[in-house]
Amino acid sequence: MKKALLTALAACFLLFATSCTNTAPNKKPQQKTLRITYDSSLYGSNWMNNAAKLFQKTHSSIALKITADSQLTQHYTALLESGQNTPDLIFLARTDWQEDAAAGKLANLNTLYIGTGGGAPLLSKLRDGVAPSCMLNGQYYVYPWGARTGGLLYSARLFNQYGWQVPQTVSALDSLCAQIRIAGIAPFTWSADHASDWTDNVTEWWAQYEGQASMQTYLAMQSPSVYGEQGRLQALQAFEELLPQNSYNTPLTMNEGEAVKAFTGGHAAMMPAGYLPVFAANAPSDDLDVHVMALPAPDGAKAPGLLAATIPGIAVVPAKAAEQALAQTFLSDLTSDEALSLFIAATGQPTPFVLDKNQTDHLPRLLKSACALWQSDTLYMLSEQPVYYRRLFDWPAQGSPVLQIFSGTRTAQQAFDDNLAAAQSNWSNALS
């Protein structure tokens, strides 16, 4: 009797369990969240908003939690150790990331680079010279984010009105500046908050004068003597000869808006190409009367058509990130032609990826002309040697000397000598 009762109870329990299983609503799989933190001081927020919308078109089941942080570079290392609050993906200014990778704080991006995650291999899309600088001890750790180059913008209206020709050399540019002054117009307008644009041009003059081989010797960083390359002095002297006497008003007290207003108002004929994002963001119409000019090369340049580029930003995936695979998927999607085109349109800046027609077709004329320049033979100012990123970079004395040269507090020769001496003095410490 007892055995029969137990059997009956077991049958009832089984029936109850089956009933609950059949009538309970189907549970939806838990939605995954990809957490992204980015430095909004580099390229603003418009590009990230566009990238997020594009990503969610094909990944609607993934939630994005995006944080903009204009001070990210100063404290990003702490984010790598923030436990459950660690972002899955971080876009930041280029840092000495090698130390974090060597300490095991960064996840490797090998899957992204060789394409085993399902997307196109990053190695097949990056331009020559970029990938090696993203590697440490045979592993890829950083995704290169955006780029900067030299060049000039010029007023096509003024050039047509006065019959000025686009110069090919620094000496021809010097002669053009004299013609522009005769017409009562300033050759250049710029502001102190864009001094880095002239640093980009100085770097490009240096690279044009030296050529690829000498610049690769410099970037190999085998001894501090590489800071004595003659092209560095030639580039600084070109700036010294051209800018102090040919600049509109007082650049050291002007801001970006005032410089742009002087240009669009016809008070100056040229600007550094670093102002291109302003025009791309505020006046995307094809009626805009601004053209892009390749930077005229120093006389005697070994590679007058060479474009020098820097990559100010990188993306990293923290080793403690919860969604490392999703982070690499986001980066893979960010490298599609559509996403790259959105980045160029939103920022007015190039990328370190191969440009193709699919990226440029829908851009306004101004950016198309810039893309034609960006497709030139390009040297990326990237080194595989950690010494380059530890106190030295390109101007180890006090950072870029362009403002000191412009204001007359230091000559081009003094800046050249000071930087060579600083490299020699700091070399051993930077190696440690």
C-alpha positions as CSV (number, residue, x, y, z in Angstrom):
1,M,0.0,0.0,0.0
2,K,2.8,2.4,0.9
3,K,4.6,1.6,-2.3
4,A,1.5,2.2,-4.4
5,L,1.0,5.6,-2.7
6,L,4.6,6.7,-3.4
7,T,4.2,5.7,-7.0
8,A,1.0,7.7,-7.3
9,L,2.7,10.8,-5.7
10,A,5.6,10.5,-8.1
11,A,3.3,10.4,-11.1
12,C,1.4,13.5,-9.9
13,F,4.7,15.4,-9.4
14,L,5.8,14.4,-12.9
15,L,2.5,15.6,-14.4
16,F,2.7,18.9,-12.5
17,A,6.3,19.5,-13.7
18,T,5.4,18.7,-17.3
19,S,2.4,21.0,-17.1
20,C,4.5,23.9,-15.8
21,T,7.0,23.4,-18.5
22,N,4.4,23.4,-21.3
23,T,2.5,26.5,-20.1
24,A,5.4,28.7,-19.0
25,P,6.2,31.5,-21.5
26,N,9.4,31.0,-23.5
27,K,12.2,33.0,-22.0
28,K,14.1,35.4,-24.3
29,P,17.8,35.0,-24.3
30,Q,19.5,37.7,-22.1
31,Q,20.6,40.7,-24.3
32,K,24.3,41.3,-24.4
33,T,25.7,44.8,-23.8
34,L,28.9,46.1,-25.4
35,R,30.3,48.9,-23.3
36,I,32.4,51.5,-25.2
37,T,34.3,54.5,-23.8
38,Y,35.9,56.9,-26.2
39,D,38.0,60.1,-26.1
40,S,35.7,62.7,-27.5
41,S,38.4,65.3,-27.7
42,L,40.0,63.7,-30.7
43,Y,37.3,63.5,-33.4
44,G,34.2,64.7,-31.6
45,S,31.1,62.5,-31.1
46,N,29.4,62.6,-34.5
47,W,31.4,59.8,-35.9
48,M,30.7,57.5,-32.9
49,N,27.0,58.2,-33.1
50,N,27.1,57.2,-36.8
51,A,29.2,54.1,-36.1
52,A,26.8,53.0,-33.3
53,K,23.7,53.4,-35.6
54,L,25.4,51.5,-38.4
55,F,26.4,48.7,-36.0
56,Q,22.9,48.3,-34.6
57,K,21.4,47.9,-38.1
58,T,23.0,44.4,-38.2
59,H,23.3,43.7,-34.5
60,S,20.0,44.8,-33.1
61,S,20.2,42.2,-30.3
62,I,23.3,43.8,-28.9
63,A,22.8,46.8,-26.6
64,L,25.5,49.6,-26.8
65,K,26.5,51.6,-23.7
66,I,28.7,54.4,-25.0
67,T,30.5,56.9,-22.8
68,A,32.2,60.0,-24.1
69,D,35.2,61.2,-22.0
70,S,37.3,64.2,-23.1
71,Q,39.9,63.4,-20.4
72,L,40.1,59.7,-21.1
73,T,43.8,59.5,-21.9
74,Q,44.8,60.8,-18.4
75,H,43.0,58.0,-16.6
76,Y,42.4,55.2,-19.0
77,T,44.9,52.9,-17.3
78,A,42.7,52.9,-14.2
79,L,39.8,51.7,-16.4
80,L,41.8,48.6,-17.3
81,E,41.7,47.6,-13.6
82,S,38.2,48.7,-12.7
83,G,36.7,45.2,-12.4
84,Q,33.0,44.9,-13.4
85,N,33.2,48.5,-14.6
86,T,35.9,47.8,-17.1
87,P,34.7,48.9,-20.6
88,D,34.8,46.3,-23.4
89,L,36.4,48.7,-25.9
90,I,38.3,51.9,-25.4
91,F,39.1,54.6,-28.0
92,L,41.9,56.9,-26.8
93,A,44.8,59.1,-27.8
94,R,47.9,57.2,-28.7
95,T,49.8,56.3,-25.6
96,D,52.7,54.1,-24.5
97,W,50.4,51.1,-24.8
98,Q,53.3,48.7,-25.0
99,E,53.7,48.8,-21.2
100,D,50.0,47.9,-20.6
101,A,50.2,45.0,-23.2
102,A,53.4,43.7,-21.6
103,A,51.8,43.8,-18.2
104,G,48.9,41.6,-19.5
105,K,46.3,44.5,-19.3
106,L,45.3,44.4,-22.9
107,A,43.6,41.6,-24.9
108,N,45.3,40.7,-28.2
109,L,43.4,41.4,-31.4
110,N,44.9,38.6,-33.5
111,T,41.5,37.3,-34.4
112,L,40.6,40.7,-35.8
113,Y,43.9,41.1,-37.7
114,I,43.9,37.7,-39.4
115,G,40.2,37.5,-39.9
116,T,39.4,34.2,-38.1
117,G,36.4,35.9,-36.4
118,G,34.4,36.0,-39.7
119,G,35.2,39.5,-40.9
120,A,37.7,40.6,-43.5
121,P,41.3,40.4,-42.1
122,L,42.4,43.8,-40.8
123,L,45.8,43.1,-42.4
124,S,44.2,43.1,-45.8
125,K,42.7,46.6,-45.2
126,L,45.4,48.6,-43.5
127,R,47.8,50.7,-45.5
128,D,51.5,49.7,-45.7
129,G,53.5,50.5,-42.6
130,V,50.7,50.6,-40.1
131,A,50.2,47.0,-38.8
132,P,53.8,46.5,-37.5
133,S,53.4,49.4,-35.0
134,C,50.3,47.7,-33.6
135,M,52.2,44.6,-32.6
136,L,54.2,43.6,-29.5
137,N,56.1,40.3,-29.2
138,G,54.2,38.8,-32.1
139,Q,50.7,39.8,-30.9
140,Y,48.5,42.6,-32.2
141,Y,47.1,44.8,-29.4
142,V,45.8,48.1,-30.9
143,Y,43.4,49.2,-33.6
144,P,44.6,52.4,-35.3
145,W,42.0,55.1,-35.1
146,G,41.9,58.0,-37.6
147,A,44.9,59.8,-39.0
148,R,46.4,63.3,-39.6
149,T,48.4,64.6,-42.5
150,G,49.9,67.8,-43.8
151,G,48.7,69.9,-46.7
152,L,47.0,73.3,-47.4
153,L,43.6,74.6,-48.1
154,Y,43.3,77.5,-50.6
155,S,40.6,79.8,-51.9
156,A,39.8,78.8,-55.4
157,R,38.0,82.1,-55.9
158,L,41.0,84.2,-55.0
159,F,43.4,82.0,-57.0
160,N,41.2,82.3,-60.1
161,Q,40.6,86.0,-59.7
162,Y,44.3,86.8,-59.5
163,G,45.6,84.0,-61.7
164,W,47.8,82.5,-59.0
165,Q,49.2,79.0,-59.7
166,V,49.2,76.2,-57.2
167,P,52.9,75.9,-56.2
168,Q,54.9,72.7,-56.3
169,T,57.9,73.7,-54.2
170,V,58.7,75.7,-51.1
171,S,60.5,78.3,-53.2
172,A,57.5,78.6,-55.5
173,L,55.3,79.0,-52.4
174,D,57.5,81.7,-51.1
175,S,57.2,83.6,-54.5
176,L,53.4,83.1,-54.4
177,C,53.2,84.6,-50.9
178,A,54.9,87.8,-52.3
179,Q,52.3,88.0,-55.1
180,I,49.5,87.5,-52.6
181,R,50.9,90.3,-50.3
182,I,51.1,92.7,-53.3
183,A,47.3,92.1,-53.8
184,G,46.8,93.3,-50.2
185,I,45.8,89.8,-49.0
186,A,47.6,87.7,-46.3
187,P,49.0,84.4,-47.7
188,F,48.0,82.4,-44.6
189,T,45.5,82.6,-41.7
190,W,45.6,80.3,-38.7
191,S,45.2,80.3,-35.0
192,A,47.3,79.1,-32.1
193,D,44.8,76.3,-31.3
194,H,45.8,74.8,-34.7
195,A,49.5,75.1,-34.2
196,S,49.7,71.3,-34.5
197,D,48.6,71.7,-38.1
198,W,51.9,73.4,-38.8
199,T,53.7,70.7,-36.9
200,D,52.1,68.2,-39.4
201,N,53.4,70.3,-42.3
202,V,56.9,70.6,-40.8
203,T,56.9,66.8,-40.4
204,E,55.8,66.4,-44.0
205,W,58.5,68.8,-45.3
206,W,61.1,66.8,-43.3
207,A,59.8,63.5,-44.8
208,Q,59.8,64.9,-48.3
209,Y,63.3,66.2,-48.0
210,E,64.7,62.9,-46.5
211,G,62.6,60.3,-48.5
212,Q,61.3,57.0,-47.3
213,A,64.6,55.2,-46.6
214,S,66.0,57.9,-44.4
215,M,62.7,58.3,-42.5
216,Q,62.6,54.5,-41.9
217,T,66.1,54.8,-40.4
218,Y,64.8,57.5,-38.1
219,L,61.8,55.5,-37.0
220,A,64.0,52.5,-36.3
221,M,65.4,54.5,-33.4
222,Q,68.8,52.8,-33.1
223,S,70.6,55.8,-31.6
224,P,69.9,59.4,-30.7
225,S,71.9,60.5,-33.8
226,V,68.7,60.0,-35.9
227,Y,67.5,63.3,-34.5
228,G,70.3,65.0,-36.5
229,E,68.7,64.3,-39.9
230,Q,69.2,67.4,-42.2
231,G,65.6,67.3,-43.3
232,R,64.4,68.3,-39.8
233,L,66.4,71.5,-40.0
234,Q,65.2,72.1,-43.6
235,A,61.6,71.7,-42.5
236,L,62.0,74.1,-39.5
237,Q,63.7,76.7,-41.7
238,A,60.9,76.5,-44.3
239,F,58.4,77.3,-41.6
240,E,60.6,80.1,-40.3
241,E,61.0,81.6,-43.7
242,L,57.3,81.4,-44.7
243,L,55.1,81.9,-41.6
244,P,56.1,84.9,-39.5
245,Q,55.9,87.4,-42.4
246,N,53.0,85.9,-44.2
247,S,50.3,85.3,-41.5
248,Y,47.1,87.3,-41.1
249,N,46.7,89.4,-38.0
250,T,48.1,87.8,-34.8
251,P,47.6,84.0,-34.9
252,L,48.8,83.6,-31.3
253,T,45.7,85.4,-30.0
254,M,43.2,84.2,-32.6
255,N,40.9,81.3,-32.3
256,E,39.6,78.8,-34.8
257,G,36.5,80.7,-35.7
258,E,38.4,84.0,-36.2
259,A,40.9,82.3,-38.5
260,V,38.1,80.6,-40.6
261,K,36.2,83.9,-40.8
262,A,39.3,85.6,-42.2
263,F,39.7,82.9,-44.8
264,T,36.1,82.8,-46.0
265,G,36.0,86.6,-45.9
266,G,38.8,86.8,-48.5
267,H,41.4,88.3,-46.1
268,A,43.7,85.3,-46.5
269,A,44.3,82.9,-49.4
270,M,45.5,79.7,-47.6
271,M,45.1,77.7,-44.4
272,P,46.6,74.5,-43.1
273,A,44.7,71.4,-44.1
274,G,44.0,70.8,-40.4
275,Y,41.0,73.1,-40.7
276,L,39.4,70.8,-43.2
277,P,37.1,69.2,-40.4
278,V,35.6,72.6,-39.8
279,F,34.6,73.0,-43.4
280,A,33.5,69.4,-43.6
281,A,31.2,69.8,-40.6
282,N,29.8,73.3,-41.2
283,A,29.7,73.7,-45.0
284,P,29.4,70.3,-46.7
285,S,27.9,71.8,-49.9
286,D,29.7,71.3,-53.2
287,D,29.4,75.1,-53.7
288,L,32.0,75.7,-51.1
289,D,34.9,77.5,-52.8
290,V,37.7,75.7,-50.9
291,H,40.2,73.4,-52.5
292,V,42.9,71.1,-51.1
293,M,46.5,71.5,-52.1
294,A,49.3,69.0,-51.6
295,L,52.1,70.6,-49.5
296,P,54.7,72.1,-51.7
297,A,58.0,70.2,-51.2
298,P,61.4,71.7,-50.1
299,D,63.8,72.3,-53.0
300,G,66.1,69.3,-53.3
301,A,63.5,66.9,-51.7
302,K,64.2,63.2,-52.4
303,A,60.4,62.4,-52.3
304,P,58.5,65.6,-53.2
305,G,55.1,63.7,-53.4
306,L,55.5,61.9,-50.1
307,L,52.6,62.3,-47.6
308,A,53.5,62.1,-44.0
309,A,50.8,60.9,-41.6
310,T,50.4,60.4,-37.9
311,I,47.8,58.3,-36.1
312,P,46.7,60.2,-33.1
313,G,44.3,57.6,-31.7
314,I,44.1,53.9,-31.0
315,A,41.5,51.5,-29.8
316,V,42.2,48.7,-27.2
317,V,40.3,45.9,-25.6
318,P,41.0,45.5,-21.9
319,A,42.1,42.0,-20.9
320,K,39.4,42.1,-18.2
321,A,36.6,43.1,-20.6
322,A,33.6,40.9,-20.4
323,E,32.7,41.0,-24.1
324,Q,36.0,40.8,-25.9
325,A,34.6,39.0,-29.0
326,L,31.9,41.6,-29.4
327,A,34.4,44.4,-29.1
328,Q,36.4,42.9,-32.0
329,T,33.2,42.5,-34.0
330,F,32.5,46.2,-33.5
331,L,36.0,47.0,-34.7
332,S,35.6,44.7,-37.7
333,D,32.4,46.5,-38.7
334,L,34.0,49.8,-38.2
335,T,36.4,48.9,-41.0
336,S,33.7,48.4,-43.6
337,D,33.6,50.8,-46.6
338,E,30.4,52.4,-45.3
339,A,31.7,52.9,-41.8
340,L,35.0,54.4,-43.1
341,S,33.1,56.7,-45.4
342,L,31.0,57.9,-42.4
343,F,34.1,58.6,-40.4
344,I,35.6,60.7,-43.2
345,A,32.4,62.6,-43.7
346,A,31.9,63.2,-40.0
347,T,35.5,64.2,-39.2
348,G,37.0,65.5,-42.4
349,Q,40.0,63.4,-41.6
350,P,41.6,60.4,-43.4
351,T,42.0,56.9,-42.0
352,P,44.9,54.5,-42.0
353,F,42.9,52.1,-44.2
354,V,43.1,51.6,-48.0
355,L,40.8,54.1,-49.7
356,D,38.5,52.9,-52.4
357,K,35.7,54.2,-54.6
358,N,33.0,52.8,-52.3
359,Q,34.3,55.1,-49.6
360,T,34.6,58.2,-51.6
361,D,31.6,58.1,-54.0
362,H,29.1,59.8,-51.7
363,L,31.4,62.4,-50.2
364,P,31.1,66.1,-51.1
365,R,33.6,67.6,-53.6
366,L,35.9,69.1,-51.0
367,L,36.4,65.7,-49.2
368,K,36.7,63.9,-52.5
369,S,39.6,66.2,-53.4
370,A,41.2,65.5,-50.0
371,C,40.8,61.8,-50.6
372,A,42.7,62.2,-53.9
373,L,45.6,63.7,-51.8
374,W,45.3,61.0,-49.1
375,Q,45.8,58.3,-51.7
376,S,49.3,59.4,-52.3
377,D,52.4,57.5,-51.3
378,T,52.2,57.8,-47.5
379,L,54.8,57.4,-44.7
380,Y,53.2,56.7,-41.3
381,M,55.2,58.3,-38.5
382,L,55.0,55.1,-36.4
383,S,57.8,53.2,-34.7
384,E,58.0,49.7,-33.4
385,Q,60.5,50.9,-30.8
386,P,59.1,51.8,-27.3
387,V,61.8,54.4,-26.9
388,Y,60.0,56.5,-29.4
389,Y,57.0,56.8,-27.2
390,R,58.8,57.4,-23.9
391,R,59.6,61.1,-23.6
392,L,61.1,61.4,-27.1
393,F,58.6,61.3,-30.0
394,D,59.7,63.7,-32.8
395,W,60.5,66.8,-30.7
396,P,62.0,65.7,-27.3
397,A,63.2,69.1,-26.1
398,Q,59.9,70.8,-25.3
399,G,57.4,69.4,-27.8
400,S,56.8,71.0,-31.2
401,P,58.9,74.2,-31.6
402,V,56.6,75.9,-34.2
403,L,55.1,78.5,-31.9
404,Q,58.5,79.4,-30.5
405,I,59.9,79.9,-34.0
406,F,56.9,81.9,-35.1
407,S,57.2,84.2,-32.0
408,G,60.9,84.6,-32.5
409,T,61.9,83.2,-29.1
410,R,63.9,80.4,-30.8
411,T,65.4,80.1,-34.3
412,A,65.0,77.0,-36.5
413,Q,68.7,76.2,-35.9
414,Q,68.3,76.5,-32.1
415,A,65.2,74.3,-32.1
416,F,67.1,71.7,-34.2
417,D,70.1,71.8,-32.0
418,D,68.0,71.6,-28.8
419,N,66.1,68.6,-29.9
420,L,69.2,66.7,-30.9
421,A,70.8,67.5,-27.5
422,A,67.6,66.5,-25.7
423,A,67.5,63.1,-27.5
424,Q,71.1,62.4,-26.6
425,S,70.5,63.4,-23.0
426,N,67.3,61.4,-22.4
427,W,68.1,58.4,-24.5
428,S,69.2,56.1,-21.7
429,N,66.3,57.0,-19.5
430,A,63.8,56.5,-22.3
431,L,65.3,53.0,-22.9
432,S,64.7,51.9,-19.3
